[in-house]
Amino acid sequence: MKRFLIALAAATLYGSALWANDFPTQARVEFVLQCMEAHGGQSYDTLYPCVCVVDKIASEFSHEAYTQAETLSFLYSTPGERGGVFRDAAPNSRQRIRRLDEVRREAQAACFVSRSARIATP
């Protein structure tokens, strides 16, 4: 019985680790590099907070959901009819964008990311 419980606990932890690691390595690296550039350049002082941010975002979103919300946030502000397609056709687009912004702000606050950015946050 004890072995069964240990195996069950290990399987549960492994399953939750898979969910947390849904983001491909390349996507994580690109996020971290953009974050580092935006918050002071490549150094250990910016590396660890930016890694923390992407980990927190990955714990809240699957990679697919994150990509969709990020794409919507870029395209939502497109003016005219072109932007109307993204504003009107995507179900719950405002909610997705707000949720992404909220998670991003919470992650930056929890990870002590510097508020003084040289360029806009990706």
Secondary structure, 3 states (H helix, E strand, C coil): CHHHHHHHHHHHHHHHHHHHCCCCHHHHHHHHHHHHHHCCCCCHHHHHHHHHHHHHHHHHCCHHHHHHHHHHHHHCCCCHHHHHHHHHHCCCHHHHHHHHHHHHHHHHHHCCCCCCCCCCCC
